[in-house]
Amino acid sequence: MFHVKYLLKTSPIHRIGLFAAEDICAGALIYTQNLKLDLLLSEEEFTALVDEEKRVVKHYGFFDMNVGKWHLSHDDIRYCNHSPDGTMTLRGTDLVAKRDISSGEELTQDYREFEELRTLEEK
């Protein structure tokens, strides 16, 4: 669930991205995941998917090394693009602003916080 206003727009990083639709202060809560709505798959469940389903999970989801499962979010957080100097960071399982973020700025995260480099390079 998003706690800030955002827009989906064309991203210079990767096709579509999340953009702040308001100014966000450093440390502000931006997003809380909802595991009751998100899809979590064991490696066995992921392996049983057909190739196109695997492609979608790999592209829009990730292998969460913290829980050992494939994770596909139910909402627009799937459009959060990777940046080694992301504007958001994990605090527990929530995303918070690493610094002040201006309205119109892309909301990004360093995927290495939760995903193995092997999986990241496959995207």
Rosetta silent file (secondary structure, phi, psi, omega in degrees, C-alpha in Angstrom):
SEQUENCE: MFHVKYLLKTSPIHRIGLFAAEDICAGALIYTQNLKLDLLLSEEEFTALVDEEKRVVKHYGFFDMNVGKWHLSHDDIRYCNHSPDGTMTLRGTDLVAKRDISSGEELTQDYREFEELRTLEEK
SCORE:     score description
SCORE:     0.000 S_00000001
   1 L     0.000  131.706  177.589    0.000    0.000    0.000 S_00000001
   2 E   -82.577  141.741  178.029    1.325    3.397   -0.939 S_00000001
   3 L  -110.797    4.465  178.388    1.347    6.115    1.710 S_00000001
   4 L  -131.773  162.242  174.702    2.253    8.897   -0.725 S_00000001
   5 L   -79.740  138.150 -179.064    0.793   10.186   -3.965 S_00000001
   6 E  -146.333  164.901  176.127    2.519    8.791   -7.044 S_00000001
   7 E  -131.625  152.271  168.144    2.149    8.526  -10.826 S_00000001
   8 E   -96.968  126.498 -179.677    3.183    5.940  -13.395 S_00000001
   9 E  -143.271  169.431  174.176    5.110    7.613  -16.216 S_00000001
  10 E   -62.687  131.669 -177.521    7.675    6.854  -18.866 S_00000001
  11 L  -110.537  139.972  173.907   11.022    6.289  -17.156 S_00000001
  12 L   -72.669  -12.965 -179.254   14.490    6.969  -18.550 S_00000001
  13 L   -83.221  -51.090 -175.589   15.636    3.931  -16.553 S_00000001
  14 L  -162.998   90.121  174.968   13.276    1.243  -17.846 S_00000001
  15 L    51.664  -82.137 -177.241   10.092    1.969  -19.809 S_00000001
  16 E  -113.933  142.766  178.091    7.601    2.670  -16.972 S_00000001
  17 E  -143.520  170.126  175.509    8.449    3.965  -13.497 S_00000001
  18 E   -92.827  134.865  179.592    6.953    5.313  -10.287 S_00000001
  19 E  -130.287  138.207  177.980    7.167    9.068   -9.800 S_00000001
  20 E   -62.976  133.881  176.629    6.408   11.137   -6.724 S_00000001
  21 L  -107.543   15.295  175.942    3.253   13.243   -7.145 S_00000001
  22 L  -160.761  160.807  173.971    4.083   15.249   -4.029 S_00000001
  23 L   -70.226  140.056 -177.940    7.183   16.306   -2.110 S_00000001
  24 E  -125.905  128.938 -179.481    8.318   13.563    0.283 S_00000001
  25 L   -80.897  148.258  175.202   10.483   14.200    3.359 S_00000001
  26 L   -52.036  134.468  178.757   13.506   12.049    4.220 S_00000001
  27 L    86.551   -8.626 -178.294   12.459    9.098    6.367 S_00000001
  28 L   -67.215  142.813  175.749    8.788    9.288    5.327 S_00000001
  29 E   -70.871  124.136 -178.730    6.931    6.002    4.911 S_00000001
  30 E  -105.739  -41.050 -172.660    6.311    5.448    1.197 S_00000001
  31 E  -150.956  140.035  173.145    5.123    1.858    0.886 S_00000001
  32 E  -124.571  127.403  178.897    4.018   -1.082    3.018 S_00000001
  33 L   -74.626  156.970  177.749    3.702   -4.524    1.433 S_00000001
  34 L  -125.759   98.073 -175.782    0.583   -6.621    1.926 S_00000001
  35 L   -70.648  -11.118  174.789    1.482  -10.297    2.028 S_00000001
  36 L   -76.317  -22.901 -179.474   -2.211  -11.239    2.082 S_00000001
  37 L  -106.138  -28.271 -179.278   -2.526   -9.880   -1.462 S_00000001
  38 L   -73.035  156.333  177.875    0.969  -10.466   -2.875 S_00000001
  39 E   -96.412  124.550  175.946    1.922  -13.763   -4.504 S_00000001
  40 E  -119.399  125.468 -176.417    4.705  -15.716   -2.770 S_00000001
  41 E  -123.295  133.713  171.378    6.023  -18.847   -4.493 S_00000001
  42 L   -68.410  166.492  177.495    8.475  -21.468   -3.282 S_00000001
  43 H   -59.849  -38.376  178.493   11.227  -22.463   -5.721 S_00000001
  44 H   -63.435  -43.947  178.429    9.244  -25.667   -6.406 S_00000001
  45 H   -65.396  -40.722  178.708    6.065  -23.692   -7.195 S_00000001
  46 H   -63.460  -44.709 -178.690    8.018  -21.288   -9.409 S_00000001
  47 H   -61.710  -30.396 -179.190    9.675  -24.150  -11.295 S_00000001
  48 L   -76.263  -11.669  179.689    6.235  -25.674  -12.017 S_00000001
  49 L   -69.920  155.011  172.834    5.075  -22.517  -13.854 S_00000001
  50 L   -74.166  162.321 -173.261    5.037  -22.398  -17.643 S_00000001
  51 H   -55.292  -42.740 -179.028    7.790  -20.311  -19.253 S_00000001
  52 H   -64.611  -38.383  177.626    5.627  -17.219  -19.869 S_00000001
  53 H   -65.995  -40.352  176.655    4.487  -17.179  -16.225 S_00000001
  54 H   -61.157  -41.933 -179.915    8.108  -17.479  -15.073 S_00000001
  55 H   -60.476  -43.912  179.895    9.045  -14.562  -17.342 S_00000001
  56 H   -63.777  -45.306  179.820    6.335  -12.370  -15.801 S_00000001
  57 H   -63.058  -42.598  179.464    7.361  -13.259  -12.240 S_00000001
  58 H   -65.806  -38.744 -176.824   11.043  -12.609  -13.023 S_00000001
  59 H   -74.507  -48.321 -175.309   10.308   -9.300  -14.758 S_00000001
  60 H   -96.268  -13.671 -179.876    7.763   -7.805  -12.341 S_00000001
  61 L  -116.722 -158.275 -177.703    8.725   -9.730   -9.227 S_00000001
  62 E  -163.554  160.924  171.607   11.893  -10.899   -7.564 S_00000001
  63 E   -90.831  112.091 -178.155   13.453  -13.705   -5.583 S_00000001
  64 E   -82.773  103.537 -176.734   13.387  -12.456   -2.003 S_00000001
  65 L   -68.213  -17.498  179.313   16.559  -13.872   -0.490 S_00000001
  66 L   -73.783  -29.482  179.669   15.344  -12.866    2.980 S_00000001
  67 L  -116.604   -7.081  177.392   12.409  -15.320    2.879 S_00000001
  68 L    70.970   33.324 -179.677   13.611  -17.696    0.153 S_00000001
  69 E  -139.280  155.959  171.059   10.569  -17.217   -2.083 S_00000001
  70 E   -77.140  136.006 -174.374    9.607  -15.591   -5.360 S_00000001
  71 E  -126.134  123.539  174.896    7.554  -12.454   -4.647 S_00000001
  72 E  -122.670  113.404 -178.089    5.125  -10.793   -7.056 S_00000001
  73 L   -72.110  149.789 -177.522    3.428   -7.689   -5.673 S_00000001
  74 L   -84.553  -11.437 -171.688   -0.254   -7.139   -6.381 S_00000001
  75 L  -125.221 -166.797 -172.311    0.023   -3.387   -6.968 S_00000001
  76 H   -70.134   -5.651  177.623    2.042   -0.713   -8.788 S_00000001
  77 H   -59.948  -20.048  178.265    5.196   -1.165   -6.667 S_00000001
  78 H   -62.120  -16.413  178.596    6.145   -3.649   -9.394 S_00000001
  79 H   -92.897    7.266  176.381    7.031   -0.581  -11.520 S_00000001
  80 L   -71.840  121.726 -178.098    9.707    0.579   -9.084 S_00000001
  81 E   -90.266  156.163  179.197   12.954    0.654  -11.049 S_00000001
  82 E   -79.325  138.522  169.142   16.427   -0.260   -9.826 S_00000001
  83 L  -148.060  132.659  178.605   19.024    2.379   -9.111 S_00000001
  84 L   -62.381  -18.685  176.807   22.242    1.811   -7.174 S_00000001
  85 L  -120.071   55.906 -174.875   21.516    5.175   -5.536 S_00000001
  86 L   -57.525  156.118  177.434   17.775    4.656   -5.010 S_00000001
  87 L   -84.467  -15.570  178.607   15.516    7.315   -3.525 S_00000001
  88 E  -120.893  156.607  176.638   13.876    4.692   -1.266 S_00000001
  89 E  -144.091  159.358  178.556   15.309    2.099    1.099 S_00000001
  90 E   -75.790  137.059  167.332   14.041   -0.767    3.194 S_00000001
  91 E  -129.450  100.247 -169.104   13.210   -0.234    6.856 S_00000001
  92 L    68.891 -118.594  175.474   12.156   -3.691    7.952 S_00000001
  93 L  -109.776    5.473  179.047    9.773   -4.626    5.127 S_00000001
  94 E   -94.704  156.159  172.578    8.600   -1.039    4.484 S_00000001
  95 E  -103.044  130.701  178.695   10.014    1.410    1.965 S_00000001
  96 E  -127.046  159.190  179.027   11.002    4.837    3.271 S_00000001
  97 E   -71.567  127.461  176.823   12.539    7.903    1.638 S_00000001
  98 L   -72.238  -26.042 -176.666   16.355    7.873    1.848 S_00000001
  99 L  -156.416  176.505  173.991   16.378   11.635    1.408 S_00000001
 100 L   -61.766  136.217 -179.844   13.987   14.438    0.526 S_00000001
 101 E  -121.541  128.099 -179.491   12.265   13.581   -2.771 S_00000001
 102 L   -84.588  148.650  173.700   10.772   16.289   -4.968 S_00000001
 103 L   -55.157  133.348 -178.525    7.442   15.966   -6.723 S_00000001
 104 L    96.339  -13.047 -179.627    8.112   14.602  -10.218 S_00000001
 105 L   -81.925  144.705  179.723   11.227   12.660   -9.186 S_00000001
 106 E   -72.858  137.156  176.244   11.366    8.929   -9.884 S_00000001
 107 E   -89.932  113.313 -175.947   10.954    6.606   -6.890 S_00000001
 108 E  -128.617  165.530  178.726   13.716    3.999   -7.176 S_00000001
 109 E  -144.010  147.791  172.136   15.349    1.372   -5.006 S_00000001
 110 L   -79.538  106.144 -175.690   18.642   -0.505   -4.981 S_00000001
 111 H   -59.375  -22.310 -178.541   17.320   -4.020   -5.644 S_00000001
 112 H   -64.415   -9.049  175.741   20.399   -5.522   -3.999 S_00000001
 113 H   -66.310  -25.391 -174.049   18.723   -4.804   -0.657 S_00000001
 114 L  -137.428   -9.565 -172.422   16.505   -7.846   -1.165 S_00000001
 115 E  -126.308  139.203  178.415   17.486   -9.681   -4.340 S_00000001
 116 L   -66.118  146.195 -179.576   20.515  -11.708   -5.249 S_00000001
 117 H   -57.843  -36.187  178.893   22.709  -10.241   -7.958 S_00000001
 118 H   -55.116  -47.395 -179.197   22.236  -13.418  -10.033 S_00000001
 119 H   -69.262  -40.871 -179.263   18.499  -12.789  -10.288 S_00000001
 120 H   -59.839  -41.090 -177.867   18.959   -9.058  -10.855 S_00000001
 121 H   -69.030  -20.328  179.522   21.233   -9.641  -13.852 S_00000001
 122 L   -78.113  -12.889 -173.856   18.564  -11.856  -15.505 S_00000001
 123 L   -74.909    0.000    0.000   16.033   -8.987  -15.720 S_00000001
